[in-house]
Amino acid sequence: MSTTSTNYRIWPARKVVTNSAIKDVLKIESINLCFDENGKTFHTSHYEAMTKPRPTKRPRQLIVRRGAPFEVRLLTNRRFDPTVDTMVLVVSIVSYGSEKPCFGNGTETYVLVSVATDGTAPAEPDELAEDWRAVVVDSKDKEKGKVELTLQIMIPSYTPVWRWSIQFHTRLDTTDAKSMTEIKEPLFVLFNPWCKNDAVYMEDEAWRSEYILDDSTAICKPASKGLHMSSWFLGQ
């Protein structure tokens, strides 16, 4: 649900536009977090929070990994026009206790949304892993004049592993009208052993499977008659 955006710190200078026929601010009516696609990309489909329905009957929560882009789809009231529209994401850590997110220390950031240019090949994840980025990569007309925007949001490889919230702020530069929508449930950002820029990178696929993906493994324990093999629950 869209609300008025009052966070004035996030905005760049308004673009000077004349003779624009667009009079209504871009409003985001719903957010699709693309659970299936992102789960496959980030090897997180097996997490309980990603399943539908969840055994705990709680709302689904997206789980992604740092150092790579994930996708979201936004249903909007019209097309995004970069000549008159400005969209900014406010990405911030979910507070824990008395700790609050703060711009400048990596716990809150403002991401200006750009539009992918035709013919531009997407960069490899490792080439983008050192800064937040959000790009409109597709736009499709839907029923009743609605439009579906596909955004790729790049997560830097140094991003703290924690729960994150995302707000989508839009502004019509000709009138300064603003709107804001946020995801209903925080998403989880995990480490990424597939990303070379991540401190936990593992090149060996077998190691990644055992140390990162598998729920259990076998370990050797000393016994009276030598070594004894037993199962070990990893809980990952």
Protein Blocks (a to p, Z undefined) as FASTA:
>chain_A
ZZddfbfklpccddddehiabfbdcddfbdcehlmlmmmmnopmmpmklpccdfklpacd
ddddehiacddddddfbdcdfklpccddddddddehjbccdehihpaccdddddddehia
cddfklmmmbccdddfbdcddeehiacddddddddfklccdddddddddddfknopacdd
ddfbdcdddddfkbmkbmkbcfblklmmmmmmpmbdcdddddfkbcadddddekZZ
